[in-house]
Amino acid sequence: MEREYIESSMIRSIGFDPNTSTLEIEFNSGAVWQYFDFPESSWYEFRNSESKGKYFNREIRNHYRESRVG
């Protein structure tokens, strides 16, 4: 999945596949996680949020099925 690099103290890059509704996040630790059944509208909210880490903790963590992929 294509990811774009972002400025964040917690997250290195983010990507979204609208065909599978999968969000992919690479954390600064090097871990890569996928979040499933992620709404496309939430992708735009996340991508445009001022703080990706705060948005992640508030809206994504523990809200979607997830799997570590890297």
Backbone atoms as SQL, in Angstrom:
CREATE TABLE atoms (id INTEGER PRIMARY KEY, chain TEXT, resi INTEGER, resn TEXT, atom TEXT, x REAL, y REAL, z REAL);
INSERT INTO atoms VALUES
  (1, 'A', 1, 'MET', 'N', 0.849, -1.182, 0.000),
  (2, 'A', 1, 'MET', 'CA', 0.000, 0.000, 0.000),
  (3, 'A', 1, 'MET', 'C', 0.892, 1.242, 0.000),
  (4, 'A', 2, 'GLU', 'N', 0.502, 2.215, -0.806),
  (5, 'A', 2, 'GLU', 'CA', 1.232, 3.484, -0.841),
  (6, 'A', 2, 'GLU', 'C', 0.943, 4.262, 0.438),
  (7, 'A', 3, 'ARG', 'N', 1.998, 4.752, 1.068),
  (8, 'A', 3, 'ARG', 'CA', 1.825, 5.590, 2.258),
  (9, 'A', 3, 'ARG', 'C', 2.504, 6.925, 2.017),
  (10, 'A', 4, 'GLU', 'N', 1.969, 7.950, 2.646),
  (11, 'A', 4, 'GLU', 'CA', 2.579, 9.273, 2.555),
  (12, 'A', 4, 'GLU', 'C', 3.224, 9.600, 3.898),
  (13, 'A', 5, 'TYR', 'N', 4.413, 10.174, 3.832),
  (14, 'A', 5, 'TYR', 'CA', 5.118, 10.554, 5.042),
  (15, 'A', 5, 'TYR', 'C', 4.516, 11.821, 5.611),
  (16, 'A', 6, 'ILE', 'N', 4.432, 11.862, 6.942),
  (17, 'A', 6, 'ILE', 'CA', 3.816, 13.003, 7.618),
  (18, 'A', 6, 'ILE', 'C', 4.732, 13.483, 8.743),
  (19, 'A', 7, 'GLU', 'N', 4.460, 14.688, 9.204),
  (20, 'A', 7, 'GLU', 'CA', 5.157, 15.241, 10.364),
  (21, 'A', 7, 'GLU', 'C', 4.349, 14.888, 11.601),
  (22, 'A', 8, 'SER', 'N', 4.903, 14.014, 12.443),
  (23, 'A', 8, 'SER', 'CA', 4.211, 13.608, 13.660),
  (24, 'A', 8, 'SER', 'C', 5.242, 13.026, 14.617),
  (25, 'A', 9, 'SER', 'N', 5.048, 13.269, 15.896),
  (26, 'A', 9, 'SER', 'CA', 5.963, 12.705, 16.891),
  (27, 'A', 9, 'SER', 'C', 5.679, 11.225, 17.129),
  (28, 'A', 10, 'MET', 'N', 4.555, 10.729, 16.609),
  (29, 'A', 10, 'MET', 'CA', 4.140, 9.348, 16.868),
  (30, 'A', 10, 'MET', 'C', 4.088, 8.497, 15.599),
  (31, 'A', 11, 'ILE', 'N', 3.754, 9.114, 14.475),
  (32, 'A', 11, 'ILE', 'CA', 3.459, 8.386, 13.241),
  (33, 'A', 11, 'ILE', 'C', 4.393, 8.848, 12.124),
  (34, 'A', 12, 'ARG', 'N', 4.963, 7.873, 11.399),
  (35, 'A', 12, 'ARG', 'CA', 5.875, 8.196, 10.296),
  (36, 'A', 12, 'ARG', 'C', 5.135, 8.361, 8.970),
  (37, 'A', 13, 'SER', 'N', 4.192, 7.426, 8.677),
  (38, 'A', 13, 'SER', 'CA', 3.481, 7.503, 7.404),
  (39, 'A', 13, 'SER', 'C', 2.101, 6.879, 7.533),
  (40, 'A', 14, 'ILE', 'N', 1.202, 7.307, 6.619),
  (41, 'A', 14, 'ILE', 'CA', -0.173, 6.812, 6.619),
  (42, 'A', 14, 'ILE', 'C', -0.613, 6.522, 5.189),
  (43, 'A', 15, 'GLY', 'N', -1.483, 5.536, 5.043),
  (44, 'A', 15, 'GLY', 'CA', -2.032, 5.198, 3.739),
  (45, 'A', 15, 'GLY', 'C', -3.423, 4.618, 3.895),
  (46, 'A', 16, 'PHE', 'N', -4.182, 4.670, 2.794),
  (47, 'A', 16, 'PHE', 'CA', -5.549, 4.161, 2.829),
  (48, 'A', 16, 'PHE', 'C', -5.876, 3.527, 1.492),
  (49, 'A', 17, 'ASP', 'N', -6.496, 2.348, 1.542),
  (50, 'A', 17, 'ASP', 'CA', -6.960, 1.669, 0.333),
  (51, 'A', 17, 'ASP', 'C', -8.488, 1.697, 0.330),
  (52, 'A', 18, 'PRO', 'N', -9.092, 2.542, -0.510),
  (53, 'A', 18, 'PRO', 'CA', -10.554, 2.640, -0.516),
  (54, 'A', 18, 'PRO', 'C', -11.247, 1.375, -1.015),
  (55, 'A', 19, 'ASN', 'N', -10.542, 0.548, -1.784),
  (56, 'A', 19, 'ASN', 'CA', -11.150, -0.687, -2.294),
  (57, 'A', 19, 'ASN', 'C', -11.392, -1.702, -1.189),
  (58, 'A', 20, 'THR', 'N', -10.536, -1.693, -0.170),
  (59, 'A', 20, 'THR', 'CA', -10.680, -2.646, 0.933),
  (60, 'A', 20, 'THR', 'C', -11.012, -1.964, 2.255),
  (61, 'A', 21, 'SER', 'N', -11.138, -0.625, 2.238),
  (62, 'A', 21, 'SER', 'CA', -11.398, 0.166, 3.454),
  (63, 'A', 21, 'SER', 'C', -10.369, -0.129, 4.535),
  (64, 'A', 22, 'THR', 'N', -9.100, -0.184, 4.107),
  (65, 'A', 22, 'THR', 'CA', -8.011, -0.495, 5.029),
  (66, 'A', 22, 'THR', 'C', -7.116, 0.719, 5.212),
  (67, 'A', 23, 'LEU', 'N', -6.916, 1.084, 6.466),
  (68, 'A', 23, 'LEU', 'CA', -5.983, 2.140, 6.839),
  (69, 'A', 23, 'LEU', 'C', -4.675, 1.482, 7.254),
  (70, 'A', 24, 'GLU', 'N', -3.563, 2.029, 6.802),
  (71, 'A', 24, 'GLU', 'CA', -2.254, 1.508, 7.192),
  (72, 'A', 24, 'GLU', 'C', -1.455, 2.638, 7.813),
  (73, 'A', 25, 'ILE', 'N', -0.868, 2.356, 8.980),
  (74, 'A', 25, 'ILE', 'CA', -0.087, 3.352, 9.706),
  (75, 'A', 25, 'ILE', 'C', 1.280, 2.767, 10.026),
  (76, 'A', 26, 'GLU', 'N', 2.310, 3.510, 9.676),
  (77, 'A', 26, 'GLU', 'CA', 3.676, 3.172, 10.094),
  (78, 'A', 26, 'GLU', 'C', 4.023, 4.119, 11.235),
  (79, 'A', 27, 'PHE', 'N', 4.301, 3.539, 12.386),
  (80, 'A', 27, 'PHE', 'CA', 4.646, 4.337, 13.553),
  (81, 'A', 27, 'PHE', 'C', 6.141, 4.642, 13.545),
  (82, 'A', 28, 'ASN', 'N', 6.539, 5.635, 14.306),
  (83, 'A', 28, 'ASN', 'CA', 7.949, 6.007, 14.358),
  (84, 'A', 28, 'ASN', 'C', 8.821, 4.888, 14.917),
  (85, 'A', 29, 'SER', 'N', 8.223, 3.947, 15.624),
  (86, 'A', 29, 'SER', 'CA', 8.956, 2.785, 16.144),
  (87, 'A', 29, 'SER', 'C', 9.343, 1.819, 15.028),
  (88, 'A', 30, 'GLY', 'N', 8.731, 1.981, 13.841),
  (89, 'A', 30, 'GLY', 'CA', 8.961, 1.076, 12.722),
  (90, 'A', 30, 'GLY', 'C', 7.849, 0.056, 12.549),
  (91, 'A', 31, 'ALA', 'N', 6.971, -0.070, 13.546),
  (92, 'A', 31, 'ALA', 'CA', 5.844, -1.007, 13.450),
  (93, 'A', 31, 'ALA', 'C', 4.840, -0.494, 12.429),
  (94, 'A', 32, 'VAL', 'N', 4.273, -1.419, 11.643),
  (95, 'A', 32, 'VAL', 'CA', 3.240, -1.080, 10.667),
  (96, 'A', 32, 'VAL', 'C', 1.976, -1.857, 11.038),
  (97, 'A', 33, 'TRP', 'N', 0.884, -1.140, 11.158),
  (98, 'A', 33, 'TRP', 'CA', -0.398, -1.738, 11.517),
  (99, 'A', 33, 'TRP', 'C', -1.436, -1.388, 10.463),
  (100, 'A', 34, 'GLN', 'N', -2.370, -2.332, 10.255),
  (101, 'A', 34, 'GLN', 'CA', -3.514, -2.088, 9.386),
  (102, 'A', 34, 'GLN', 'C', -4.785, -2.110, 10.232),
  (103, 'A', 35, 'TYR', 'N', -5.711, -1.233, 9.860),
  (104, 'A', 35, 'TYR', 'CA', -7.004, -1.102, 10.536),
  (105, 'A', 35, 'TYR', 'C', -8.084, -1.314, 9.479),
  (106, 'A', 36, 'PHE', 'N', -8.992, -2.257, 9.760),
  (107, 'A', 36, 'PHE', 'CA', -9.943, -2.728, 8.764),
  (108, 'A', 36, 'PHE', 'C', -11.316, -2.085, 8.921),
  (109, 'A', 37, 'ASP', 'N', -12.082, -2.062, 7.820),
  (110, 'A', 37, 'ASP', 'CA', -13.419, -1.468, 7.785),
  (111, 'A', 37, 'ASP', 'C', -13.373, -0.005, 8.220),
  (112, 'A', 38, 'PHE', 'N', -12.327, 0.681, 7.779),
  (113, 'A', 38, 'PHE', 'CA', -12.132, 2.087, 8.124),
  (114, 'A', 38, 'PHE', 'C', -12.845, 2.956, 7.085),
  (115, 'A', 39, 'PRO', 'N', -13.789, 3.794, 7.516),
  (116, 'A', 39, 'PRO', 'CA', -14.565, 4.589, 6.556),
  (117, 'A', 39, 'PRO', 'C', -13.695, 5.599, 5.800),
  (118, 'A', 40, 'GLU', 'N', -13.989, 5.775, 4.533),
  (119, 'A', 40, 'GLU', 'CA', -13.223, 6.720, 3.720),
  (120, 'A', 40, 'GLU', 'C', -13.351, 8.142, 4.272),
  (121, 'A', 41, 'SER', 'N', -14.530, 8.492, 4.788),
  (122, 'A', 41, 'SER', 'CA', -14.712, 9.828, 5.361),
  (123, 'A', 41, 'SER', 'C', -13.782, 10.036, 6.555),
  (124, 'A', 42, 'SER', 'N', -13.562, 8.980, 7.340),
  (125, 'A', 42, 'SER', 'CA', -12.647, 9.077, 8.486),
  (126, 'A', 42, 'SER', 'C', -11.203, 9.217, 8.025),
  (127, 'A', 43, 'TRP', 'N', -10.882, 8.607, 6.867),
  (128, 'A', 43, 'TRP', 'CA', -9.540, 8.768, 6.308),
  (129, 'A', 43, 'TRP', 'C', -9.251, 10.242, 6.052),
  (130, 'A', 44, 'TYR', 'N', -10.203, 10.951, 5.446),
  (131, 'A', 44, 'TYR', 'CA', -9.989, 12.369, 5.157),
  (132, 'A', 44, 'TYR', 'C', -9.897, 13.185, 6.441),
  (133, 'A', 45, 'GLU', 'N', -10.711, 12.842, 7.435),
  (134, 'A', 45, 'GLU', 'CA', -10.622, 13.523, 8.729),
  (135, 'A', 45, 'GLU', 'C', -9.246, 13.302, 9.347),
  (136, 'A', 46, 'PHE', 'N', -8.787, 12.055, 9.342),
  (137, 'A', 46, 'PHE', 'CA', -7.487, 11.710, 9.919),
  (138, 'A', 46, 'PHE', 'C', -6.366, 12.422, 9.167),
  (139, 'A', 47, 'ARG', 'N', -6.397, 12.334, 7.860),
  (140, 'A', 47, 'ARG', 'CA', -5.347, 12.907, 7.016),
  (141, 'A', 47, 'ARG', 'C', -5.249, 14.426, 7.191),
  (142, 'A', 48, 'ASN', 'N', -6.386, 15.066, 7.411),
  (143, 'A', 48, 'ASN', 'CA', -6.413, 16.517, 7.541),
  (144, 'A', 48, 'ASN', 'C', -6.356, 17.016, 8.986),
  (145, 'A', 49, 'SER', 'N', -6.303, 16.092, 9.941),
  (146, 'A', 49, 'SER', 'CA', -6.284, 16.511, 11.341),
  (147, 'A', 49, 'SER', 'C', -4.960, 17.196, 11.676),
  (148, 'A', 50, 'GLU', 'N', -5.041, 18.133, 12.593),
  (149, 'A', 50, 'GLU', 'CA', -3.851, 18.877, 12.986),
  (150, 'A', 50, 'GLU', 'C', -2.863, 17.983, 13.717),
  (151, 'A', 51, 'SER', 'N', -3.372, 17.086, 14.565),
  (152, 'A', 51, 'SER', 'CA', -2.516, 16.158, 15.303),
  (153, 'A', 51, 'SER', 'C', -2.930, 14.732, 14.975),
  (154, 'A', 52, 'LYS', 'N', -2.107, 14.050, 14.186),
  (155, 'A', 52, 'LYS', 'CA', -2.421, 12.663, 13.808),
  (156, 'A', 52, 'LYS', 'C', -2.409, 11.753, 15.030),
  (157, 'A', 53, 'GLY', 'N', -1.470, 11.989, 15.955),
  (158, 'A', 53, 'GLY', 'CA', -1.388, 11.147, 17.154),
  (159, 'A', 53, 'GLY', 'C', -2.625, 11.273, 18.025),
  (160, 'A', 54, 'LYS', 'N', -3.097, 12.494, 18.224),
  (161, 'A', 54, 'LYS', 'CA', -4.304, 12.699, 19.036),
  (162, 'A', 54, 'LYS', 'C', -5.512, 12.082, 18.353),
  (163, 'A', 55, 'TYR', 'N', -5.622, 12.270, 17.036),
  (164, 'A', 55, 'TYR', 'CA', -6.742, 11.686, 16.302),
  (165, 'A', 55, 'TYR', 'C', -6.688, 10.156, 16.408),
  (166, 'A', 56, 'PHE', 'N', -5.494, 9.589, 16.232),
  (167, 'A', 56, 'PHE', 'CA', -5.340, 8.147, 16.332),
  (168, 'A', 56, 'PHE', 'C', -5.811, 7.635, 17.693),
  (169, 'A', 57, 'ASN', 'N', -5.332, 8.265, 18.747),
  (170, 'A', 57, 'ASN', 'CA', -5.688, 7.810, 20.094),
  (171, 'A', 57, 'ASN', 'C', -7.171, 7.968, 20.388),
  (172, 'A', 58, 'ARG', 'N', -7.788, 9.009, 19.858),
  (173, 'A', 58, 'ARG', 'CA', -9.194, 9.290, 20.145),
  (174, 'A', 58, 'ARG', 'C', -10.153, 8.508, 19.260),
  (175, 'A', 59, 'GLU', 'N', -9.812, 8.352, 17.962),
  (176, 'A', 59, 'GLU', 'CA', -10.783, 7.848, 16.991),
  (177, 'A', 59, 'GLU', 'C', -10.459, 6.478, 16.379),
  (178, 'A', 60, 'ILE', 'N', -9.205, 6.039, 16.466),
  (179, 'A', 60, 'ILE', 'CA', -8.818, 4.808, 15.761),
  (180, 'A', 60, 'ILE', 'C', -8.441, 3.689, 16.725),
  (181, 'A', 61, 'ARG', 'N', -7.549, 3.964, 17.655),
  (182, 'A', 61, 'ARG', 'CA', -7.072, 2.927, 18.584),
  (183, 'A', 61, 'ARG', 'C', -8.254, 2.296, 19.314),
  (184, 'A', 62, 'ASN', 'N', -8.315, 0.978, 19.282),
  (185, 'A', 62, 'ASN', 'CA', -9.355, 0.184, 19.954),
  (186, 'A', 62, 'ASN', 'C', -10.755, 0.367, 19.365),
  (187, 'A', 63, 'HIS', 'N', -10.851, 0.951, 18.148),
  (188, 'A', 63, 'HIS', 'CA', -12.162, 1.121, 17.522),
  (189, 'A', 63, 'HIS', 'C', -12.336, 0.258, 16.273),
  (190, 'A', 64, 'TYR', 'N', -11.251, -0.309, 15.765),
  (191, 'A', 64, 'TYR', 'CA', -11.295, -1.089, 14.518),
  (192, 'A', 64, 'TYR', 'C', -10.512, -2.383, 14.689),
  (193, 'A', 65, 'ARG', 'N', -10.905, -3.393, 13.885),
  (194, 'A', 65, 'ARG', 'CA', -10.089, -4.605, 13.829),
  (195, 'A', 65, 'ARG', 'C', -8.722, -4.195, 13.317),
  (196, 'A', 66, 'GLU', 'N', -7.695, -4.810, 13.876),
  (197, 'A', 66, 'GLU', 'CA', -6.340, -4.399, 13.495),
  (198, 'A', 66, 'GLU', 'C', -5.421, -5.597, 13.382),
  (199, 'A', 67, 'SER', 'N', -4.342, -5.403, 12.644),
  (200, 'A', 67, 'SER', 'CA', -3.352, -6.456, 12.490),
  (201, 'A', 67, 'SER', 'C', -1.994, -5.816, 12.253),
  (202, 'A', 68, 'ARG', 'N', -0.987, -6.306, 12.953),
  (203, 'A', 68, 'ARG', 'CA', 0.368, -5.813, 12.713),
  (204, 'A', 68, 'ARG', 'C', 0.903, -6.519, 11.472),
  (205, 'A', 69, 'VAL', 'N', 1.414, -5.753, 10.535),
  (206, 'A', 69, 'VAL', 'CA', 1.902, -6.318, 9.271),
  (207, 'A', 69, 'VAL', 'C', 3.379, -6.067, 9.073),
  (208, 'A', 70, 'GLY', 'N', 3.999, -5.348, 9.956),
  (209, 'A', 70, 'GLY', 'CA', 5.434, -5.088, 9.792),
  (210, 'A', 70, 'GLY', 'C', 6.013, -4.522, 11.049);
